[in-house]
Amino acid sequence: MKLQKSLLAMMMFAAAGAQADYRFELDAGYSTFSEEVDYDSGYYDDYDVDTDTLALGGAFYFSPVSTASGPLDEAEFLSKASGIALAYSKAEVDTENEDSVDGDSKILGGHFVIPGPNLIIEASYGQGGSDDVDVDYLSLGFGGYITDRITLVFDYSKEEYDFGSKESIDRYTLTYRQLIQLGGEMNLALEPFISKVDYFDEDAAEVGIDVAFYLNRSLGFKAGVVGFAYDADYADYSEGASYIGVDYFINETFRIGGKLLSSSGEFDADFDEDAFESEGSGVKFDLAVRF
């Protein structure tokens, strides 16, 4: 509670006066998501899962980030900013016919742009889990600016799950990002990515894209979609997730935003004639302050 009050006080203080450059950014978010799992026979018929998540984060940039031009939400990208960030999240999962489960995660990361060649180096490490599982997370990325408005980054990440025995998910991801000036203050941001995934020793693939249309420097409309699938010897699994949302800067320091979330999945096992299907929906609200 004290942390939330301190965060709110800092946000209100910083929002009192706009400034062009910033070196710190604080953000807070809340999401709620409901998923219904349908299995035509047995225990999983109309099986509901509700998840509430609170997230807090902060970033420090080594040099002032300019907001002199372009969308305010793209200031870090356009400034080729380097910095470090810390994020914390806590989730409560309520499952029908079972006790609720609490989990949390902590991640420390860095994004570094080397001047001159404009090379990008990224790294992050995190830990999390619940009473039933511990999770370690590690990622390393390397790439660069092709132009002032285009980047290409290759990233490797590993999620290691300890259920008593250790299993892992390894991702090899290529991400392209471009900010296109449409005229006046309007801009379009495109960020497609593709991943090869080693999913608990099964070969899988993931592909997605995030899109943002900035009507002006302050207002952005966003959407994204991602799909994941693997075809194992014993089963086929696929899932997808999408969102639409909006972000608005009240002034150059204070941002608010919201998203509508959705997901679907299907698991078809060779040893069972019935498919395991799921559908979910939710909302997310967030706010941030820069100073």
C-alpha positions as semicolon CSV with decimal commas, in nm:
position;residue;x (nm);y (nm);z (nm)
1;M;0,000;0,000;0,000
2;K;0,281;0,244;0,084
3;L;0,447;0,171;-0,249
4;Q;0,123;0,240;-0,440
5;K;0,071;0,570;-0,251
6;S;0,428;0,682;-0,319
7;L;0,396;0,594;-0,687
8;L;0,071;0,789;-0,719
9;A;0,220;1,091;-0,542
10;M;0,521;1,097;-0,776
11;M;0,292;1,071;-1,079
12;M;0,076;1,361;-0,965
13;F;0,380;1,576;-0,887
14;A;0,544;1,510;-1,223
15;A;0,221;1,567;-1,415
16;A;0,187;1,916;-1,268
17;G;0,434;2,056;-1,517
18;A;0,522;1,934;-1,865
19;Q;0,882;1,902;-1,978
20;A;1,037;1,817;-2,312
21;D;1,301;1,564;-2,199
22;Y;1,290;1,287;-1,940
23;R;1,521;1,029;-1,784
24;F;1,279;0,834;-1,563
25;E;0,953;0,658;-1,640
26;L;0,719;0,489;-1,390
27;D;0,419;0,279;-1,491
28;A;0,141;0,083;-1,325
29;G;-0,119;-0,148;-1,474
30;Y;-0,407;-0,375;-1,384
31;S;-0,567;-0,647;-1,594
32;T;-0,844;-0,898;-1,544
33;F;-0,891;-1,197;-1,775
34;S;-1,153;-1,476;-1,781
35;E;-1,103;-1,801;-1,971
36;E;-1,349;-2,084;-2,029
37;V;-1,214;-2,429;-2,107
38;D;-1,447;-2,673;-2,281
39;Y;-1,384;-3,047;-2,291
40;D;-1,673;-3,250;-2,426
41;S;-1,649;-3,511;-2,153
42;G;-1,515;-3,531;-1,800
43;Y;-1,371;-3,288;-1,551
44;Y;-1,293;-2,999;-1,785
45;D;-1,643;-2,934;-1,918
46;D;-1,711;-2,558;-1,879
47;Y;-1,403;-2,512;-1,664
48;D;-1,349;-2,141;-1,580
49;V;-1,022;-1,966;-1,493
50;D;-1,011;-1,600;-1,378
51;T;-0,682;-1,412;-1,353
52;D;-0,623;-1,068;-1,198
53;T;-0,281;-0,909;-1,240
54;L;-0,120;-0,597;-1,092
55;A;0,200;-0,471;-1,253
56;L;0,448;-0,200;-1,151
57;G;0,757;-0,090;-1,339
58;G;1,019;0,176;-1,382
59;A;1,293;0,273;-1,625
60;F;1,604;0,492;-1,605
61;Y;1,770;0,629;-1,920
62;F;2,141;0,712;-1,925
63;S;2,083;1,030;-2,128
64;P;1,777;1,259;-2,154
65;V;1,512;1,126;-2,393
66;S;1,382;1,396;-2,626
67;T;1,012;1,443;-2,701
68;A;1,077;1,726;-2,948
69;S;0,936;1,543;-3,250
70;G;0,727;1,242;-3,344
71;P;0,469;1,056;-3,133
72;L;0,532;1,090;-2,760
73;D;0,494;0,714;-2,723
74;E;0,787;0,662;-2,964
75;A;1,031;0,901;-2,794
76;E;1,265;0,626;-2,672
77;F;1,273;0,463;-3,017
78;L;1,337;0,789;-3,204
79;S;1,600;0,906;-2,953
80;K;1,791;0,575;-2,971
81;A;1,780;0,577;-2,593
82;S;1,978;0,341;-2,369
83;G;1,862;0,248;-2,022
84;I;1,766;-0,011;-1,765
85;A;1,420;-0,118;-1,647
86;L;1,271;-0,310;-1,356
87;A;0,925;-0,471;-1,360
88;Y;0,722;-0,650;-1,096
89;S;0,386;-0,824;-1,135
90;K;0,157;-1,018;-0,901
91;A;-0,126;-1,240;-1,022
92;E;-0,413;-1,420;-0,854
93;V;-0,560;-1,715;-1,044
94;D;-0,905;-1,840;-0,941
95;T;-0,988;-2,179;-1,089
96;E;-1,332;-2,337;-1,070
97;N;-1,350;-2,622;-0,815
98;E;-0,994;-2,551;-0,693
99;D;-0,821;-2,316;-0,449
100;S;-0,689;-1,986;-0,586
101;V;-0,318;-1,962;-0,668
102;D;-0,099;-1,653;-0,622
103;G;0,211;-1,592;-0,830
104;D;0,458;-1,312;-0,893
105;S;0,749;-1,222;-1,117
106;K;1,044;-0,980;-1,110
107;I;1,245;-0,885;-1,420
108;L;1,551;-0,660;-1,459
109;G;1,647;-0,564;-1,813
110;G;1,864;-0,334;-2,017
111;H;1,844;-0,184;-2,367
112;F;2,168;-0,036;-2,501
113;V;2,227;0,150;-2,827
114;I;2,593;0,194;-2,929
115;P;2,635;0,537;-3,099
116;G;2,795;0,548;-3,440
117;P;2,707;0,204;-3,577
118;N;2,373;0,226;-3,386
119;L;2,399;-0,134;-3,271
120;I;2,141;-0,262;-3,021
121;I;2,223;-0,494;-2,731
122;E;1,948;-0,617;-2,499
123;A;1,954;-0,839;-2,192
124;S;1,712;-0,931;-1,913
125;Y;1,686;-1,170;-1,621
126;G;1,387;-1,254;-1,408
127;Q;1,242;-1,490;-1,152
128;G;0,888;-1,581;-1,059
129;G;0,645;-1,859;-0,991
130;S;0,395;-1,983;-0,735
131;D;0,372;-2,247;-0,464
132;D;0,368;-2,519;-0,731
133;V;0,643;-2,401;-0,965
134;D;0,952;-2,178;-0,978
135;V;1,041;-1,997;-1,299
136;D;1,371;-1,843;-1,414
137;Y;1,382;-1,620;-1,721
138;L;1,680;-1,506;-1,931
139;S;1,698;-1,322;-2,263
140;L;1,974;-1,181;-2,483
141;G;1,925;-0,973;-2,797
142;F;2,143;-0,818;-3,067
143;G;2,058;-0,601;-3,366
144;G;2,065;-0,243;-3,483
145;Y;1,907;0,056;-3,650
146;I;1,890;0,007;-4,027
147;T;1,766;0,366;-4,058
148;D;1,658;0,621;-3,798
149;R;1,308;0,466;-3,810
150;I;1,378;0,096;-3,874
151;T;1,532;-0,165;-3,642
152;L;1,601;-0,536;-3,673
153;V;1,677;-0,742;-3,359
154;F;1,747;-1,113;-3,303
155;D;1,661;-1,236;-2,954
156;Y;1,712;-1,559;-2,761
157;S;1,507;-1,625;-2,447
158;K;1,481;-1,916;-2,205
159;E;1,208;-1,987;-1,950
160;E;1,303;-2,264;-1,709
161;Y;1,025;-2,423;-1,502
162;D;1,100;-2,623;-1,187
163;F;0,809;-2,856;-1,108
164;G;1,037;-3,079;-0,902
165;S;1,205;-3,169;-1,230
166;K;1,317;-2,893;-1,465
167;E;1,163;-2,821;-1,807
168;S;1,222;-2,525;-2,035
169;I;1,087;-2,317;-2,324
170;D;1,350;-2,171;-2,559
171;R;1,266;-1,903;-2,816
172;Y;1,469;-1,770;-3,109
173;T;1,297;-1,453;-3,229
174;L;1,354;-1,210;-3,514
175;T;1,174;-0,874;-3,475
176;Y;1,143;-0,598;-3,734
177;R;1,023;-0,253;-3,630
178;Q;0,939;0,048;-3,846
179;L;0,785;0,387;-3,775
180;I;0,630;0,536;-4,089
181;Q;0,549;0,907;-4,112
182;L;0,216;0,946;-4,291
183;G;0,194;1,323;-4,302
184;G;0,155;1,596;-4,045
185;E;0,161;1,439;-3,698
186;M;0,022;1,104;-3,816
187;N;0,250;0,799;-3,791
188;L;0,217;0,423;-3,828
189;A;0,431;0,179;-3,626
190;L;0,468;-0,182;-3,744
191;E;0,640;-0,455;-3,542
192;P;0,613;-0,807;-3,689
193;F;0,806;-1,097;-3,537
194;I;0,862;-1,466;-3,591
195;S;0,993;-1,724;-3,344
196;K;1,123;-2,078;-3,352
197;V;1,027;-2,234;-3,020
198;D;1,158;-2,539;-2,834
199;Y;0,845;-2,599;-2,625
200;F;0,923;-2,857;-2,357
201;D;1,131;-3,053;-2,612
202;E;0,866;-3,016;-2,885
203;D;0,924;-2,809;-3,201
204;A;0,687;-2,514;-3,224
205;A;0,649;-2,181;-3,403
206;E;0,513;-1,841;-3,309
207;V;0,434;-1,543;-3,529
208;G;0,271;-1,208;-3,457
209;I;0,251;-0,837;-3,522
210;D;0,187;-0,519;-3,322
211;V;0,048;-0,212;-3,498
212;A;0,004;0,143;-3,370
213;F;-0,163;0,430;-3,557
214;Y;-0,083;0,771;-3,412
215;L;-0,341;1,028;-3,503
216;N;-0,121;1,298;-3,350
217;R;0,167;1,321;-3,103
218;S;-0,055;1,238;-2,806
219;L;-0,312;0,983;-2,926
220;G;-0,238;0,632;-3,048
221;F;-0,468;0,343;-3,146
222;K;-0,310;0,000;-3,110
223;A;-0,374;-0,360;-3,208
224;G;-0,185;-0,685;-3,205
225;V;-0,220;-1,053;-3,279
226;V;-0,002;-1,358;-3,211
227;G;-0,035;-1,725;-3,301
228;F;0,145;-2,027;-3,155
229;A;0,135;-2,392;-3,262
230;Y;0,314;-2,723;-3,231
231;D;0,257;-3,066;-3,386
232;A;0,387;-3,342;-3,159
233;D;0,379;-3,717;-3,213
234;Y;0,097;-3,751;-2,962
235;A;-0,100;-3,425;-3,001
236;D;-0,158;-3,100;-3,191
237;Y;-0,186;-2,770;-3,007
238;S;-0,256;-2,417;-3,126
239;E;-0,346;-2,092;-2,955
240;G;-0,391;-1,729;-3,050
241;A;-0,423;-1,398;-2,869
242;S;-0,515;-1,047;-2,979
243;Y;-0,580;-0,701;-2,842
244;I;-0,706;-0,358;-2,942
245;G;-0,638;-0,049;-2,736
246;V;-0,570;0,320;-2,708
247;D;-0,299;0,528;-2,537
248;Y;-0,334;0,900;-2,466
249;F;-0,082;1,149;-2,329
250;I;-0,260;1,408;-2,117
251;N;0,059;1,613;-2,139
252;E;0,422;1,532;-2,217
253;T;0,470;1,352;-1,886
254;F;0,146;1,168;-1,808
255;R;-0,005;0,880;-2,011
256;I;-0,318;0,669;-1,966
257;G;-0,426;0,367;-2,168
258;G;-0,652;0,067;-2,201
259;K;-0,683;-0,256;-2,398
260;L;-0,943;-0,522;-2,477
261;L;-0,787;-0,870;-2,471
262;S;-0,894;-1,200;-2,624
263;S;-0,754;-1,551;-2,670
264;S;-0,843;-1,895;-2,799
265;G;-0,676;-2,235;-2,799
266;E;-0,723;-2,597;-2,903
267;F;-0,551;-2,917;-2,792
268;D;-0,621;-3,232;-2,995
269;A;-0,466;-3,548;-2,851
270;D;-0,423;-3,868;-3,051
271;F;-0,527;-4,072;-2,745
272;D;-0,860;-3,888;-2,707
273;E;-1,125;-3,820;-2,972
274;D;-1,245;-3,499;-2,803
275;A;-1,069;-3,167;-2,854
276;F;-0,975;-2,949;-2,558
277;E;-1,082;-2,592;-2,642
278;S;-1,054;-2,259;-2,461
279;E;-1,171;-1,902;-2,514
280;G;-1,090;-1,598;-2,306
281;S;-1,143;-1,224;-2,284
282;G;-1,036;-0,942;-2,057
283;V;-0,939;-0,579;-2,012
284;K;-0,621;-0,398;-1,914
285;F;-0,571;-0,045;-1,781
286;D;-0,238;0,130;-1,735
287;L;-0,085;0,469;-1,663
288;A;0,268;0,608;-1,674
289;V;0,461;0,920;-1,581
290;R;0,789;1,059;-1,710
291;F;1,022;1,305;-1,543
